[in-house]
Amino acid sequence: MSVLSVLPRPVVAAPMAGGPSTPALAAAVSAAGGLGFLAAGMISADRLAADVAEVRSRTDRPFGVNVFLPDATGGAVDEAAVRAYAERLAPEARRHGVTLGEPVGGDDAYPEKLAALLADPVPVVSFVFGLPARAAVAALRERGTEVWATVTSPDAASAAVGLGVDAVVVQGTEAGGHRGGLPDDDDYGVLPLLRLVAARCDRPLVAAGGIADGAGVAAVLAAGAAAAQLGTAFLRCPEAGTSPMHRAAVASTAPTALSRAFTGKRARGLVNDFLRRHDGSAPVGYPQVLHLTRPLLAAAKGSGDASVANQWAGQAHALATETPAGELVAELTAGARAALTAAAERSGAWG
């Protein structure tokens, strides 16, 4: 029996690397009947193990861990384009009193994290930035872990099912943060992508992208999803590790855009001066550009400079509220139920 089939409330807290996803947030969502997630991206395997232990100390409900996959292309990038981008950013780094980082590749300690999750299994492991190897899927499932793959195209969904995954996370272009698929240039909205994937796949689907209230949850459930995955909606929760600057920005009505300017991979965030200046010049290259810009972005966040710091957010960010995570899960479920009931009542007049 899958986790999704016994989930009391059809709400998944999207994993948000870089600080917002905390053990407290994951545990609160799971304890409220949703499915909380830890973000394993950009942390060590030891830190991941500690976070898993903390979630277990807070709740006995199922939870998940999200893992970044290494670049399937082997990290090949246009080194000249990355050097040119570094030269372009150098004046900004000097203004903030930092030196740009080395644009190196890397695997985000993926082998170590996979080994840790095999040695100490958790209920669900999801993957982004491509599809996991068939052997990894099989090994996790043998240990009782459900495997979810994040896709941004119908073809990727079909490939994921062929690898034996238990569920498919369908991420629309409305979602905040990095595009979860590989390549990162698919631009399907969540509803058309959900319907296209449902026509091909016999696995449970989790819809993600621009969902921030009960009516949005209802929409994707009606379109065939088993649950809705929300990230931005949880950014203002007290349990989230969101910075004060990021919280204030999410509460605004500022526009969002997809850009490679911050990390070399397309990600949706609030539009600021840095994005406007550098979006057209940013090369394809993750994690090389991420390592290049990290000192600059960290300095901007430390000084509260919202004109430079990246602030990931989905298109419906203005709907996010400052609500405890458990209460938010309940509100989302009640709102979805009310929206579906109202739709059913309206449909009675169709004849």
N, C-alpha and C positions, 0 to 999 in steps of 0.2 A: 504494500500500500504506500503510495507516494506521499510526500510531505504536503503537497498541494491539495490532495484529496481530503486530508484531515485538518486543513488549516481552518480554524474557527472564523477568521476574518480574511478576506481576499486582498490583503495589503502586504506588499513586500517593501522593505526599506532598502533603496538602492545603495550599494556600496559606494562611498565617496572618499577616495584616497586623498592624502594630503592634510588630514586633520578632522574634517567634519564627522566621519564615521568613527564612533567610539564604542567601547564595550558597553557603556551605560546606555547609549542609544539603541544598539542592537538588542540588548537584553530587555529594554523597556518595550520595544516593538513586539518582540516574541512573547513576552509575558502578557501583553494585551491581546494576543490571539493572532497577530500578524507573523511575518517572518523577518527577523532582523538579520542584517549582514555586517560582517567585518570586512574592511578593505585591506587586503594584504599588499597592495601595491605600494612601492616606495618605502617599505619598512623591512627590517631584518627578519630572518626566520625565528630568531629568539624573541623578538618583539611580538611576532604573530602568535607564538606559543603562549606568551604571557597574556595577550588579549583574549585568546580562546579560553584560557583558564579563568579569566575574570568574568567573561560572559557566563560560564558554567557556575560560577559562584553566585551569580545574580538571578539566574533562572534555570529551570529544568526543561524549558520548552525548546523545540528545535530552532536552530539558527544556521546561518550560512557563512562561508568565507569566499571572497572573490579574489581571483589570482590574475595578474597580468602575464600573458604569454610572451615569450621572446619573439622578436621580429622574425617571421618566417623567411624573410628575404636574406637573413644573415647580417642585417644591419648595413647593407650597402647603401651609401648615400652619395650625393654629389659634393665631394669635399670642397671643391672650389666655391660652390654656392654657400656652403656653411661658413667658409672663411670670409666671404664677402659679407655675409650677414653679421658675423662677429665684428667686422670693421664698422659696419653701420651702427651697431649697438654700443661700440666702445665709448663714444662721448656720453651716452646716458649712464653707463657704468661709472665713468669718472665723476659725473655729477653726484652720484649716490655714494661715492667714496669706496667703490668695490672694484675688483677685477673680475672679468667674465670667467666662467668656468671652462674647463677643457671639454670640447665637444666629442666625447668618447662614446662608444657603444656600451652594451651591457645586457644582461639577461634578468635584471631585477631579482637576482638570487632565486630564480625559478626552480632549479633542481633541489635546492635546500628546502624551499617551501613545500614543494610536492612531497619530498621525503618526510617532512614533518606531518603533513596531512595524511600520509599513508600510515605513519607510525602511531598517530593519535587521531583517529578519524572523527570528523564532524558530520552532522546530518546532510549538509548540502555544500558542494563546491561549485562555484560558477567561474567561467573563464571569459576574458575579454581580450581584444587585440588579435583575433584569429580563432582558430579551432584547435582544441587539444589533440594530441596524438591518440590514436586508437588504443595503444597500450596503456596510456595514462587513464583513459576513460575506464577501461576494463579493470585496472588495478584499484581504482577508487571504488568502483561498484562492488568489487569482490570484498571490500572492507565495510560494505553497508552504507557507503556515501552516495547520495544522488548527485549526478553530474548535470549541470546546466550550461548551455552554450549561448553566448550573446551574439546575435546576428543583426545585420542591417540590410540584408537583401534576401529575396526568396531562394536564390541558388545556394547561399551559405546555409540557410535553414535546411535544405535538402541534404547538403553535405554533412551537417551536424547530426541529423537523424541517421545517416549512414554509418556514423562513428559509434552509434549506440547510446547517445545521451538520453537522459530521462526527461528533460524539459528544454524548451527553447525560449530564451528571452529575446523578444522582438523589440529592438530599439529604433524608434523613429527619430527623424532629424530634429524634432522639437526638444530633445533631451539636453539637459545641461551636462557640462563636462565633455570628456573625450568620446569620440565615436568608438563604439565597442567592436566594430567589425574590421576586417582587413580585406581589401584596401579600405581607406577611411573616406572615400568620396561618394558613397551611396547617399542619396537624398530622398529616400522614401519617408513620407509622413507615417505616423504610427498606425492610423486606421487602414489606409490602403495596404501597408506592409503586412499588417495583421491578417487581413482577409486573403492576401496572396499566399502567405505562409500557411494559413489554415487550409487552403485548397490543396496543399501539397503534403502536409505533415500530419502524422497521427499521434504526435506527442502533445502533452499539455503546453500551453503557450502562456507566457508572462509578458504583458504589454508594458513598454516603457517609453516615455517621451511626452513632456508637456502635460502630464496628469497631476493636478494639484488640489482637486476637491472631489467630493462625493459624486457629483455629476460626471466628472471625467472618469472616475473609476467605473461608474455604471456604463459609460459609453463603450469602454474596451471589453467589459464583461459581456455586453450585448453583442459585441462583434466577434466573440469567440474566445476571449482570454479566460484562463482559469484564475488569474489574479492580476492586479496592477502593481507595477513597480514604480515607486515614487522616490526621488532623491531631493530635489529642490524644496519640496513641501516640508521636509524635515530639517532644513538648514537653520531655521529660527527656533527650533525646539531647545529647551534648556540643556538637554542631555547631549546635544551635538557639540562638536569641537570647533564650530564656526567662529571665526574671529569677529570682534565687534564691527570692524570696517565692512566685512563681508555681509554680516547680518543687516546692517543699515542699507547696503546696496541692494540686497534681495528685497527689502521692504519698499524699495522705490519702484517707479514705473519706467525705469531706463530700458532701452532696447537691448537685445542680445544679438550676437552674430557668431557664426562659425569661423574660426581662424587657426592658422598654424603659427601665428606670430610668437606665442608663448613657449611652445614645446616642440614644434615641428610636426605635430599630429593635429588634425582638425579637432577642435573642441569648442563647445558653445559657452560663451561667457558674456558678461555685461560689457557693452561697448565703452571703451575709454580711449584716452589719447594715445597710449602705447599701441593699441590695436589699430587705430586709424592710421598712425604713422607707418607701421611696419607690416601690416597684413599683406600688402602686395609684394613685399620683398622676402617674406619668410620662405625658406626652402622646405621641402619634404625631408624629414630626418628625425625620427624619434628612436632612441632617447638622446641623440646627439645635441639637438637644439635645446632640449630640456636641461641637460647638464651645462650647456653654454649660458643659458639665461638664469639659472637657479640663483646665483649670488645676487644678481640685480633684482629679481623678483622678491627674494627674501628681504633685501634691504628696503624695498618699497613697502612691503607688508609691515616690517618692523617700524617704519616711520609713519605708517598710516597714509601713504601716498596712493590713493585710489586711482590716480591718473596713469599709473604704471602697473600696479599689481594686478595679476589675473584674479578674477572673481567669477568662478563657474556658476552658471544658473541656466535653467531651462526657460522656454518662452513664456510659461505661465507663472513666473517667479513672483509677480505681484500678488498672487493669491495665497502665498505662504503666510502662515500666522505664527505668533509667538505662543505656542501651545505645547504643554508636555506631551511627549511622544505617545504615551499610552492613551491619553485623551484624544489625540489626533487620530490614532487608529480607529477608535470608537466613532469619532465624528465622520470620518471618511466612509466607514461602513454604513452608518445610519443615513448619510447623505446619498450614498449609492442606492440603498434600498428605497428611499423616498423618490429618487429620480426614476428608478425603474417602475415603481408603482404609478407615478404620474404619467409616465409614457404609456403604460398599459391602459390607464383610464382614457387617455387621449385616443388611443388606437380603437377604443370601442365605438367611436363615431365614424370610423372609416367605412363600415358597411361591408 
